[in-house]
Amino acid sequence: MCSPKRLMMQNSKRRIKDGVRKWEINHFSFSIMRSVWLQSFVVGLCCLVVLSSGAFHQSRIAWRPSKRMEMMRTGEWATYKKYLDRQRKLSPWQLQSLPQNVNDFADFEYLGNITIGTPPQPFLVVLDTGSANLWIPGLSCKTNCDSKRKFDSSKSSTFVKNGQSWTIQYGSGAAAGIIGQDTVKIGATGEDQLTIPKTTFGIANQISADFKSDATDGIFGLAFTTLAVDGVVPPLINAIKQGLLDQPLFSVFLEHRGTLTNVGGGVFTYGAVDTTNCGPVIGYQPLSSATYFQFKANRFRLGKYLNAKIVDVISDTGTSFLGGPSVVIDEMAKQAGATYDILGEAYIIDCDATPGPLGVTIGGHDYQIEHYNYISNVGDGTCVLTLFPMDFGGFGPTWILGDPFIRQYCNIYDLGNLRMGFAPSLQPAPTKAFIFYFCFKMKNALLILLFLFLEPFNSQNHDGGRLMMMDKHMRRLNLTDIHFTDPNGVVRVDTVMNKYNSSREELIRILKDNVNETAYNMVKNKPQRVDEWNKKAVDLPHPIHSSQYNKTAKG
């Protein structure tokens, strides 16, 4: 969820409150909020590949799971949040958070490459449409910088020292250091890069703990100069002023998320509309504010729920979620069949759920976000609804349209005409990905079917059958002719077939004490459905003593 905070510059009389400040580019005045598309956008912008001088430039981006998703998968998110809260209290140089947060660097997923200096020094950065400053760690950075690549100004023949200090704070995360100027190239070394000479950027000597374990080295802000700390001209604005782009716009195409880290994630096209990955433009909507890439929308719907109200929304490539009013998000979650997990701070949903599209009406056009773009698998059979509640208290936008929306529709950021454009993504629905996912998730069921095909179900009556399990030593056990005839639900094993010569008592103990309680009760209450019991038993995770399923079956 992209949620930036307040941005403040030391040694400057100006302060950006709620991420808003004013700046000019070519005769156009804008005010843009610095956190909207920042996190995931960093990926694309930095990977920018120059196709032709003065025309347009394209850059491939990479996808990786966000820190939030990774830690939700491992169960570490709640602990990590507490750790960050403690670190922020212990770091007086960090600014206090504001409730109007739009940038949250725990949620960026799309990354890009840039180089700085001559010869070029490579960095991996977040392409951020919600902020306007470029910064990377310097050699003097000792706070939370151990895993980062650091810029060495002494090795660059084109570096110009400024020396002015700066401090920047986002919804989550902060950095501080000095300002310098050098040649910045968007794209990795060896690629066709967009070269932007005389670009001003920050060289951090300390960064907050929020960035410590990130895969990125820094932030590449894509917003307007008015939003930049100390009025620094952002790299992309600098490129436009130098005539390096044919048109003052860029478009973003985000691919469906994969299951592998650092895989292809989409394309950022600078200076033109991407007609290779995007269909014809459905419509343009004028910006409603000189803050974010903010515009009006008037209908949000999911299932039977409809919220018809004209509100300000933001297109944000920097967040992996869709954010909206808490009341609306709660209702949509109910329609989708999701439940809120307090510790994980996310809506959990069945991975097999297929709720209808989430609809958004913009400028009279209806845009449909399919479920595969707003349901995310975090691993281990856990899926989350990528919606998050946010309330700005009357200040700032009402909704943030993050990556789920941009994966469905290419977004065109037309700075010259102060408008947003939307075009259908030409990528097909992730059918193959879902087939692979389905096969992976159903592997146990498929093995069961194969077993039943090779070894037909063998029973003498409706309440007997073959049960296959794993014992605590991960050995396969075959329990045959298990009868559930005792009126009190006591399991009685008439015949035991075991290749490993386990005792009858051990098998009964395994059956009673280490089997999923729900499956056990199903057998106890419905002895005629022994086939279902077999499937449930075989489908248990290994080892069978997993704490998640180690519920003692009573009876």
C-alpha positions as a Python dict, from the first residue, in 0.01 Angstrom:
ca = {
    (1, 'M'): (0, 0, 0),
    (2, 'C'): (152, 320, -104),
    (3, 'S'): (126, 572, 170),
    (4, 'P'): (370, 866, 174),
    (5, 'K'): (413, 1103, 456),
    (6, 'R'): (530, 1447, 496),
    (7, 'L'): (850, 1551, 329),
    (8, 'M'): (1073, 1811, 487),
    (9, 'M'): (1400, 1969, 376),
    (10, 'Q'): (1659, 2089, 619),
    (11, 'N'): (1813, 2433, 555),
    (12, 'S'): (1508, 2522, 353),
    (13, 'K'): (1226, 2758, 441),
    (14, 'R'): (980, 2550, 241),
    (15, 'R'): (820, 2240, 374),
    (16, 'I'): (610, 1987, 193),
    (17, 'K'): (314, 1896, 403),
    (18, 'D'): (111, 1590, 309),
    (19, 'G'): (345, 1541, 17),
    (20, 'V'): (233, 1852, -170),
    (21, 'R'): (433, 2130, -326),
    (22, 'K'): (422, 2336, -643),
    (23, 'W'): (661, 2335, -935),
    (24, 'E'): (678, 2422, -1301),
    (25, 'I'): (781, 2237, -1613),
    (26, 'N'): (775, 2405, -1953),
    (27, 'H'): (484, 2653, -1888),
    (28, 'F'): (281, 2392, -1700),
    (29, 'S'): (226, 2423, -1326),
    (30, 'F'): (167, 2111, -1129),
    (31, 'S'): (133, 2008, -774),
    (32, 'I'): (188, 1645, -724),
    (33, 'M'): (197, 1419, -433),
    (34, 'R'): (518, 1234, -404),
    (35, 'S'): (413, 890, -304),
    (36, 'V'): (159, 762, -544),
    (37, 'W'): (340, 550, -794),
    (38, 'L'): (681, 571, -630),
    (39, 'Q'): (756, 225, -502),
    (40, 'S'): (672, 0, -787),
    (41, 'F'): (741, 275, -1041),
    (42, 'V'): (1102, 296, -940),
    (43, 'V'): (1157, -33, -1103),
    (44, 'G'): (1036, 73, -1440),
    (45, 'L'): (1184, 418, -1465),
    (46, 'C'): (1526, 310, -1363),
    (47, 'C'): (1534, 26, -1609),
    (48, 'L'): (1453, 271, -1886),
    (49, 'V'): (1613, 184, -2217),
    (50, 'V'): (1679, 461, -2465),
    (51, 'L'): (1553, 362, -2806),
    (52, 'S'): (1636, 677, -2998),
    (53, 'S'): (1771, 1019, -2914),
    (54, 'G'): (1506, 1283, -2868),
    (55, 'A'): (1225, 1039, -2944),
    (56, 'F'): (1103, 791, -2684),
    (57, 'H'): (1274, 550, -2452),
    (58, 'Q'): (1160, 217, -2315),
    (59, 'S'): (1280, 27, -2014),
    (60, 'R'): (1206, -324, -1896),
    (61, 'I'): (1137, -358, -1526),
    (62, 'A'): (1165, -649, -1286),
    (63, 'W'): (913, -778, -1035),
    (64, 'R'): (984, -901, -686),
    (65, 'P'): (748, -969, -395),
    (66, 'S'): (709, -672, -165),
    (67, 'K'): (861, -684, 181),
    (68, 'R'): (513, -696, 329),
    (69, 'M'): (416, -998, 117),
    (70, 'E'): (739, -1183, 196),
    (71, 'M'): (704, -1125, 569),
    (72, 'M'): (338, -1218, 568),
    (73, 'R'): (439, -1547, 409),
    (74, 'T'): (698, -1615, 678),
    (75, 'G'): (483, -1481, 961),
    (76, 'E'): (730, -1203, 1047),
    (77, 'W'): (530, -896, 945),
    (78, 'A'): (379, -813, 1285),
    (79, 'T'): (717, -843, 1459),
    (80, 'Y'): (885, -636, 1190),
    (81, 'K'): (631, -356, 1227),
    (82, 'K'): (698, -340, 1601),
    (83, 'Y'): (1071, -328, 1532),
    (84, 'L'): (1030, -34, 1295),
    (85, 'D'): (819, 154, 1546),
    (86, 'R'): (1094, 115, 1805),
    (87, 'Q'): (1364, 224, 1559),
    (88, 'R'): (1172, 536, 1462),
    (89, 'K'): (1140, 641, 1825),
    (90, 'L'): (1515, 595, 1868),
    (91, 'S'): (1603, 801, 1556),
    (92, 'P'): (1549, 1172, 1634),
    (93, 'W'): (1666, 1277, 1287),
    (94, 'Q'): (1359, 1117, 1135),
    (95, 'L'): (1052, 1335, 1107),
    (96, 'Q'): (732, 1244, 1279),
    (97, 'S'): (476, 1060, 1071),
    (98, 'L'): (159, 1224, 952),
    (99, 'P'): (-171, 1036, 923),
    (100, 'Q'): (-194, 1130, 553),
    (101, 'N'): (54, 864, 445),
    (102, 'V'): (67, 768, 81),
    (103, 'N'): (413, 613, 44),
    (104, 'D'): (487, 286, 216),
    (105, 'F'): (812, 133, 97),
    (106, 'A'): (716, -205, 235),
    (107, 'D'): (488, -244, -65),
    (108, 'F'): (690, -164, -375),
    (109, 'E'): (730, -455, -614),
    (110, 'Y'): (873, -323, -941),
    (111, 'L'): (1241, -234, -961),
    (112, 'G'): (1468, -64, -1212),
    (113, 'N'): (1836, -11, -1283),
    (114, 'I'): (2021, 316, -1320),
    (115, 'T'): (2383, 422, -1332),
    (116, 'I'): (2538, 741, -1195),
    (117, 'G'): (2873, 897, -1279),
    (118, 'T'): (3155, 854, -1531),
    (119, 'P'): (3246, 572, -1548),
    (120, 'P'): (2896, 454, -1452),
    (121, 'Q'): (2824, 311, -1107),
    (122, 'P'): (2514, 83, -1105),
    (123, 'F'): (2224, 104, -861),
    (124, 'L'): (1888, -68, -817),
    (125, 'V'): (1617, 180, -731),
    (126, 'V'): (1244, 219, -676),
    (127, 'L'): (1082, 423, -953),
    (128, 'D'): (858, 650, -752),
    (129, 'T'): (587, 861, -908),
    (130, 'G'): (488, 978, -563),
    (131, 'S'): (809, 1163, -488),
    (132, 'A'): (1046, 1381, -687),
    (133, 'N'): (1397, 1326, -550),
    (134, 'L'): (1664, 1081, -660),
    (135, 'W'): (1892, 957, -385),
    (136, 'I'): (2133, 671, -331),
    (137, 'P'): (2371, 583, -43),
    (138, 'G'): (2719, 732, -41),
    (139, 'L'): (3047, 587, 84),
    (140, 'S'): (3000, 765, 416),
    (141, 'C'): (2666, 595, 481),
    (142, 'K'): (2703, 377, 790),
    (143, 'T'): (2347, 364, 922),
    (144, 'N'): (2147, 72, 774),
    (145, 'C'): (2360, 77, 457),
    (146, 'D'): (2565, -240, 493),
    (147, 'S'): (2384, -428, 217),
    (148, 'K'): (2363, -133, -22),
    (149, 'R'): (2578, -33, -316),
    (150, 'K'): (2733, 306, -240),
    (151, 'F'): (2819, 594, -470),
    (152, 'D'): (3186, 695, -474),
    (153, 'S'): (3201, 1053, -599),
    (154, 'S'): (3582, 1047, -614),
    (155, 'K'): (3567, 793, -896),
    (156, 'S'): (3339, 1003, -1120),
    (157, 'S'): (3495, 1260, -1354),
    (158, 'T'): (3158, 1431, -1408),
    (159, 'F'): (3059, 1473, -1043),
    (160, 'V'): (2994, 1827, -916),
    (161, 'K'): (2980, 1878, -541),
    (162, 'N'): (2701, 2089, -393),
    (163, 'G'): (2741, 2016, -25),
    (164, 'Q'): (2395, 2128, 83),
    (165, 'S'): (2233, 1898, 337),
    (166, 'W'): (1891, 1743, 292),
    (167, 'T'): (1648, 1523, 481),
    (168, 'I'): (1352, 1344, 330),
    (169, 'Q'): (1079, 1139, 495),
    (170, 'Y'): (814, 919, 340),
    (171, 'G'): (510, 740, 477),
    (172, 'S'): (757, 475, 585),
    (173, 'G'): (1126, 539, 558),
    (174, 'A'): (1360, 836, 569),
    (175, 'A'): (1703, 937, 441),
    (176, 'A'): (1947, 1222, 495),
    (177, 'G'): (2275, 1338, 343),
    (178, 'I'): (2419, 1593, 102),
    (179, 'I'): (2336, 1702, -254),
    (180, 'G'): (2551, 1651, -564),
    (181, 'Q'): (2524, 1659, -943),
    (182, 'D'): (2630, 1403, -1202),
    (183, 'T'): (2528, 1216, -1518),
    (184, 'V'): (2241, 975, -1459),
    (185, 'K'): (2149, 698, -1702),
    (186, 'I'): (1823, 509, -1684),
    (187, 'G'): (1874, 142, -1764),
    (188, 'A'): (2138, -116, -1679),
    (189, 'T'): (2495, -108, -1805),
    (190, 'G'): (2510, -269, -2147),
    (191, 'E'): (2155, -166, -2235),
    (192, 'D'): (2050, 126, -2453),
    (193, 'Q'): (2023, 386, -2179),
    (194, 'L'): (1859, 726, -2148),
    (195, 'T'): (2142, 959, -2052),
    (196, 'I'): (2051, 1265, -1844),
    (197, 'P'): (2351, 1494, -1787),
    (198, 'K'): (2375, 1739, -1497),
    (199, 'T'): (2119, 1567, -1277),
    (200, 'T'): (2095, 1674, -914),
    (201, 'F'): (2055, 1394, -660),
    (202, 'G'): (2098, 1313, -294),
    (203, 'I'): (2390, 1118, -150),
    (204, 'A'): (2266, 962, 172),
    (205, 'N'): (2490, 923, 475),
    (206, 'Q'): (2211, 762, 677),
    (207, 'I'): (1887, 584, 593),
    (208, 'S'): (1613, 454, 819),
    (209, 'A'): (1565, 91, 919),
    (210, 'D'): (1271, 72, 677),
    (211, 'F'): (1520, 51, 390),
    (212, 'K'): (1775, -171, 564),
    (213, 'S'): (1663, -507, 427),
    (214, 'D'): (1525, -384, 96),
    (215, 'A'): (1661, -513, -232),
    (216, 'T'): (1689, -155, -354),
    (217, 'D'): (1971, 91, -306),
    (218, 'G'): (1767, 411, -329),
    (219, 'I'): (1466, 600, -462),
    (220, 'F'): (1417, 752, -809),
    (221, 'G'): (1143, 1014, -782),
    (222, 'L'): (933, 1076, -1093),
    (223, 'A'): (701, 1352, -974),
    (224, 'F'): (715, 1727, -1027),
    (225, 'T'): (969, 1982, -910),
    (226, 'T'): (722, 2140, -670),
    (227, 'L'): (726, 1820, -474),
    (228, 'A'): (1104, 1793, -463),
    (229, 'V'): (1300, 1867, -149),
    (230, 'D'): (1471, 2205, -182),
    (231, 'G'): (1320, 2253, -528),
    (232, 'V'): (1566, 2013, -692),
    (233, 'V'): (1474, 1938, -1054),
    (234, 'P'): (1380, 1568, -1075),
    (235, 'P'): (1571, 1354, -1328),
    (236, 'L'): (1278, 1299, -1565),
    (237, 'I'): (1184, 1666, -1560),
    (238, 'N'): (1547, 1744, -1634),
    (239, 'A'): (1533, 1508, -1933),
    (240, 'I'): (1222, 1684, -2065),
    (241, 'K'): (1381, 2026, -2026),
    (242, 'Q'): (1688, 1910, -2217),
    (243, 'G'): (1472, 1782, -2503),
    (244, 'L'): (1560, 1418, -2449),
    (245, 'L'): (1197, 1307, -2479),
    (246, 'D'): (974, 1361, -2780),
    (247, 'Q'): (663, 1422, -2569),
    (248, 'P'): (631, 1525, -2202),
    (249, 'L'): (459, 1203, -2100),
    (250, 'F'): (527, 843, -2012),
    (251, 'S'): (320, 525, -2004),
    (252, 'V'): (337, 224, -1777),
    (253, 'F'): (265, -139, -1858),
    (254, 'L'): (283, -383, -1566),
    (255, 'E'): (281, -756, -1625),
    (256, 'H'): (86, -1003, -1417),
    (257, 'R'): (282, -1103, -1113),
    (258, 'G'): (484, -1417, -1134),
    (259, 'T'): (600, -1652, -861),
    (260, 'L'): (972, -1592, -910),
    (261, 'T'): (1169, -1300, -773),
    (262, 'N'): (1331, -1052, -1011),
    (263, 'V'): (1143, -1177, -1316),
    (264, 'G'): (1019, -951, -1592),
    (265, 'G'): (767, -707, -1459),
    (266, 'G'): (665, -481, -1745),
    (267, 'V'): (776, -181, -1948),
    (268, 'F'): (803, 192, -1884),
    (269, 'T'): (787, 403, -2200),
    (270, 'Y'): (911, 761, -2177),
    (271, 'G'): (815, 1017, -2437),
    (272, 'A'): (541, 812, -2604),
    (273, 'V'): (240, 589, -2548),
    (274, 'D'): (327, 219, -2545),
    (275, 'T'): (140, 75, -2844),
    (276, 'T'): (316, -261, -2827),
    (277, 'N'): (184, -373, -2490),
    (278, 'C'): (-121, -150, -2467),
    (279, 'G'): (-436, -127, -2679),
    (280, 'P'): (-612, 188, -2800),
    (281, 'V'): (-663, 454, -2536),
    (282, 'I'): (-1009, 421, -2383),
    (283, 'G'): (-1020, 773, -2250),
    (284, 'Y'): (-835, 1061, -2090),
    (285, 'Q'): (-926, 1225, -1762),
    (286, 'P'): (-798, 1572, -1663),
    (287, 'L'): (-600, 1604, -1343),
    (288, 'S'): (-810, 1750, -1065),
    (289, 'S'): (-522, 1864, -849),
    (290, 'A'): (-169, 1995, -880),
    (291, 'T'): (-60, 1744, -619),
    (292, 'Y'): (-60, 1377, -717),
    (293, 'F'): (-155, 1234, -1055),
    (294, 'Q'): (-499, 1292, -917),
    (295, 'F'): (-831, 1283, -1100),
    (296, 'K'): (-1201, 1222, -1042),
    (297, 'A'): (-1383, 889, -1026),
    (298, 'N'): (-1748, 840, -936),
    (299, 'R'): (-1833, 472, -892),
    (300, 'F'): (-1667, 178, -716),
    (301, 'R'): (-1834, -161, -709),
    (302, 'L'): (-1770, -524, -628),
    (303, 'G'): (-2036, -791, -632),
    (304, 'K'): (-2364, -644, -506),
    (305, 'Y'): (-2192, -353, -336),
    (306, 'L'): (-2186, -11, -505),
    (307, 'N'): (-2037, 313, -380),
    (308, 'A'): (-2154, 594, -609),
    (309, 'K'): (-1978, 910, -503),
    (310, 'I'): (-1750, 1154, -685),
    (311, 'V'): (-1407, 1130, -525),
    (312, 'D'): (-1044, 1213, -597),
    (313, 'V'): (-826, 917, -685),
    (314, 'I'): (-456, 872, -756),
    (315, 'S'): (-278, 651, -1006),
    (316, 'D'): (12, 505, -812),
    (317, 'T'): (261, 260, -955),
    (318, 'G'): (440, 266, -623),
    (319, 'T'): (190, 59, -431),
    (320, 'S'): (97, -303, -475),
    (321, 'F'): (-254, -248, -334),
    (322, 'L'): (-572, -54, -399),
    (323, 'G'): (-649, 188, -118),
    (324, 'G'): (-986, 339, -30),
    (325, 'P'): (-1213, 449, 257),
    (326, 'S'): (-1221, 188, 532),
    (327, 'V'): (-1600, 153, 521),
    (328, 'V'): (-1596, 88, 147),
    (329, 'I'): (-1300, -149, 162),
    (330, 'D'): (-1465, -351, 441),
    (331, 'E'): (-1782, -392, 236),
    (332, 'M'): (-1587, -497, -71),
    (333, 'A'): (-1391, -749, 135),
    (334, 'K'): (-1718, -899, 256),
    (335, 'Q'): (-1842, -926, -102),
    (336, 'A'): (-1523, -1107, -198),
    (337, 'G'): (-1545, -1339, 103),
    (338, 'A'): (-1227, -1209, 269),
    (339, 'T'): (-1162, -1162, 641),
    (340, 'Y'): (-930, -908, 800),
    (341, 'D'): (-622, -1036, 981),
    (342, 'I'): (-517, -784, 1247),
    (343, 'L'): (-161, -908, 1289),
    (344, 'G'): (-96, -930, 917),
    (345, 'E'): (-285, -607, 850),
    (346, 'A'): (-441, -761, 541),
    (347, 'Y'): (-761, -923, 416),
    (348, 'I'): (-716, -1299, 385),
    (349, 'I'): (-909, -1477, 112),
    (350, 'D'): (-937, -1834, -15),
    (351, 'C'): (-686, -1885, -295),
    (352, 'D'): (-956, -2062, -496),
    (353, 'A'): (-1197, -1770, -467),
    (354, 'T'): (-1309, -1608, -791),
    (355, 'P'): (-1508, -1298, -697),
    (356, 'G'): (-1630, -1080, -977),
    (357, 'P'): (-1441, -782, -1119),
    (358, 'L'): (-1387, -471, -913),
    (359, 'G'): (-1535, -186, -1115),
    (360, 'V'): (-1424, 177, -1130),
    (361, 'T'): (-1598, 448, -1334),
    (362, 'I'): (-1373, 730, -1459),
    (363, 'G'): (-1493, 998, -1698),
    (364, 'G'): (-1796, 795, -1801),
    (365, 'H'): (-1589, 486, -1881),
    (366, 'D'): (-1620, 166, -1679),
    (367, 'Y'): (-1293, -7, -1593),
    (368, 'Q'): (-1303, -366, -1465),
    (369, 'I'): (-1022, -507, -1250),
    (370, 'E'): (-1036, -887, -1268),
    (371, 'H'): (-989, -1096, -954),
    (372, 'Y'): (-651, -1233, -1063),
    (373, 'N'): (-517, -879, -1049),
    (374, 'Y'): (-644, -796, -700),
    (375, 'I'): (-587, -1131, -526),
    (376, 'S'): (-225, -1209, -443),
    (377, 'N'): (-74, -1540, -333),
    (378, 'V'): (186, -1480, -63),
    (379, 'G'): (282, -1848, -43),
    (380, 'D'): (207, -2146, 176),
    (381, 'G'): (-152, -2150, 56),
    (382, 'T'): (-224, -1799, 183),
    (383, 'C'): (-381, -1536, -41),
    (384, 'V'): (-462, -1174, 34),
    (385, 'L'): (-710, -931, -111),
    (386, 'T'): (-491, -643, -226),
    (387, 'L'): (-717, -376, -81),
    (388, 'F'): (-628, -162, 217),
    (389, 'P'): (-828, 92, 417),
    (390, 'M'): (-707, 449, 433),
    (391, 'D'): (-867, 766, 559),
    (392, 'F'): (-710, 1105, 493),
    (393, 'G'): (-964, 1289, 706),
    (394, 'G'): (-1076, 1513, 420),
    (395, 'F'): (-723, 1589, 301),
    (396, 'G'): (-568, 1428, -4),
    (397, 'P'): (-716, 1163, -231),
    (398, 'T'): (-991, 924, -134),
    (399, 'W'): (-860, 630, -337),
    (400, 'I'): (-522, 504, -454),
    (401, 'L'): (-529, 298, -771),
    (402, 'G'): (-210, 97, -743),
    (403, 'D'): (-59, -196, -929),
    (404, 'P'): (-376, -409, -955),
    (405, 'F'): (-539, -135, -1163),
    (406, 'I'): (-225, -68, -1368),
    (407, 'R'): (-182, -437, -1448),
    (408, 'Q'): (-533, -435, -1592),
    (409, 'Y'): (-496, -101, -1776),
    (410, 'C'): (-184, 74, -1901),
    (411, 'N'): (-164, 417, -1739),
    (412, 'I'): (-51, 719, -1940),
    (413, 'Y'): (90, 1009, -1739),
    (414, 'D'): (49, 1308, -1971),
    (415, 'L'): (233, 1593, -1800),
    (416, 'G'): (202, 1824, -2098),
    (417, 'N'): (-178, 1813, -2109),
    (418, 'L'): (-232, 1763, -1737),
    (419, 'R'): (-431, 1445, -1779),
    (420, 'M'): (-428, 1071, -1724),
    (421, 'G'): (-498, 819, -1998),
    (422, 'F'): (-599, 454, -1974),
    (423, 'A'): (-557, 176, -2229),
    (424, 'P'): (-628, -197, -2197),
    (425, 'S'): (-327, -412, -2129),
    (426, 'L'): (-274, -651, -2421),
    (427, 'Q'): (-140, -929, -2201),
    (428, 'P'): (-375, -1227, -2178),
    (429, 'A'): (-529, -1336, -1851),
    (430, 'P'): (-272, -1543, -1660),
    (431, 'T'): (-431, -1873, -1764),
    (432, 'K'): (-109, -2067, -1778),
    (433, 'A'): (6, -1927, -1449),
    (434, 'F'): (-320, -2033, -1289),
    (435, 'I'): (-294, -2379, -1441),
    (436, 'F'): (53, -2421, -1294),
    (437, 'Y'): (-66, -2281, -963),
    (438, 'F'): (-369, -2508, -965),
    (439, 'C'): (-155, -2813, -1037),
    (440, 'F'): (89, -2715, -764),
    (441, 'K'): (-185, -2660, -511),
    (442, 'M'): (-369, -2976, -610),
    (443, 'K'): (-62, -3197, -627),
    (444, 'N'): (-176, -3407, -334),
    (445, 'A'): (-522, -3453, -480),
    (446, 'L'): (-369, -3554, -813),
    (447, 'L'): (-149, -3808, -637),
    (448, 'I'): (-456, -3946, -462),
    (449, 'L'): (-638, -3985, -792),
    (450, 'L'): (-336, -4160, -940),
    (451, 'F'): (-320, -4394, -642),
    (452, 'L'): (-689, -4472, -663),
    (453, 'F'): (-648, -4544, -1033),
    (454, 'L'): (-358, -4783, -977),
    (455, 'E'): (-493, -4935, -658),
    (456, 'P'): (-874, -4935, -669),
    (457, 'F'): (-1060, -4857, -354),
    (458, 'N'): (-1087, -5181, -161),
    (459, 'S'): (-1365, -5228, 90),
    (460, 'Q'): (-1622, -5484, 184),
    (461, 'N'): (-1888, -5236, 287),
    (462, 'H'): (-1967, -4867, 297),
    (463, 'D'): (-1784, -4801, 622),
    (464, 'G'): (-1447, -4948, 532),
    (465, 'G'): (-1168, -4832, 309),
    (466, 'R'): (-797, -4787, 258),
    (467, 'L'): (-627, -4507, 447),
    (468, 'M'): (-275, -4389, 365),
    (469, 'M'): (-80, -4172, 608),
    (470, 'M'): (270, -4071, 709),
    (471, 'D'): (396, -4156, 1054),
    (472, 'K'): (625, -3929, 1255),
    (473, 'H'): (928, -4079, 1080),
    (474, 'M'): (783, -3984, 740),
    (475, 'R'): (719, -4347, 654),
    (476, 'R'): (418, -4439, 445),
    (477, 'L'): (160, -4641, 633),
    (478, 'N'): (-126, -4835, 477),
    (479, 'L'): (-424, -4886, 706),
    (480, 'T'): (-675, -5116, 548),
    (481, 'D'): (-1030, -5203, 648),
    (482, 'I'): (-1073, -4933, 909),
    (483, 'H'): (-1425, -4956, 1049),
    (484, 'F'): (-1612, -4680, 1228),
    (485, 'T'): (-1881, -4896, 1381),
    (486, 'D'): (-1849, -4809, 1747),
    (487, 'P'): (-2156, -4605, 1854),
    (488, 'N'): (-1930, -4375, 2055),
    (489, 'G'): (-1711, -4298, 1757),
    (490, 'V'): (-1411, -4503, 1876),
    (491, 'V'): (-1188, -4609, 1590),
    (492, 'R'): (-1137, -4985, 1564),
    (493, 'V'): (-868, -5125, 1335),
    (494, 'D'): (-961, -5477, 1228),
    (495, 'T'): (-672, -5534, 991),
    (496, 'V'): (-340, -5356, 970),
    (497, 'M'): (-108, -5367, 671),
    (498, 'N'): (220, -5191, 734),
    (499, 'K'): (536, -5236, 533),
    (500, 'Y'): (745, -5100, 819),
    (501, 'N'): (609, -5332, 1088),
    (502, 'S'): (472, -5057, 1306),
    (503, 'S'): (268, -5186, 1594),
    (504, 'R'): (-110, -5177, 1590),
    (505, 'E'): (-105, -4947, 1893),
    (506, 'E'): (130, -4700, 1722),
    (507, 'L'): (-91, -4679, 1417),
    (508, 'I'): (-400, -4615, 1627),
    (509, 'R'): (-214, -4345, 1821),
    (510, 'I'): (-108, -4174, 1499),
    (511, 'L'): (-463, -4188, 1374),
    (512, 'K'): (-613, -4044, 1691),
    (513, 'D'): (-354, -3788, 1798),
    (514, 'N'): (-192, -3652, 1485),
    (515, 'V'): (-468, -3617, 1234),
    (516, 'N'): (-649, -3299, 1143),
    (517, 'E'): (-940, -3264, 1385),
    (518, 'T'): (-1187, -3162, 1118),
    (519, 'A'): (-1109, -3467, 908),
    (520, 'Y'): (-1124, -3695, 1211),
    (521, 'N'): (-1465, -3565, 1314),
    (522, 'M'): (-1590, -3600, 959),
    (523, 'V'): (-1503, -3968, 966),
    (524, 'K'): (-1647, -4013, 1310),
    (525, 'N'): (-1975, -3849, 1218),
    (526, 'K'): (-2004, -3973, 860),
    (527, 'P'): (-1855, -4324, 841),
    (528, 'Q'): (-2009, -4377, 500),
    (529, 'R'): (-1771, -4117, 355),
    (530, 'V'): (-1446, -4296, 425),
    (531, 'D'): (-1324, -4193, 80),
    (532, 'E'): (-1335, -3827, 188),
    (533, 'W'): (-1148, -3914, 504),
    (534, 'N'): (-879, -4083, 297),
    (535, 'K'): (-831, -3770, 90),
    (536, 'K'): (-818, -3544, 393),
    (537, 'A'): (-564, -3765, 563),
    (538, 'V'): (-335, -3789, 263),
    (539, 'D'): (-356, -3415, 206),
    (540, 'L'): (-207, -3329, 544),
    (541, 'P'): (113, -3122, 534),
    (542, 'H'): (442, -3293, 612),
    (543, 'P'): (566, -3349, 867),
    (544, 'I'): (230, -3449, 1008),
    (545, 'H'): (319, -3292, 1344),
    (546, 'S'): (306, -2942, 1196),
    (547, 'S'): (183, -2706, 1467),
    (548, 'Q'): (-75, -2568, 1230),
    (549, 'Y'): (-251, -2902, 1206),
    (550, 'N'): (-146, -3079, 1524),
    (551, 'K'): (-489, -3076, 1679),
    (552, 'T'): (-567, -3373, 1898),
    (553, 'A'): (-873, -3555, 1773),
    (554, 'K'): (-1092, -3646, 2064),
    (555, 'G'): (-1341, -3928, 2066),
}
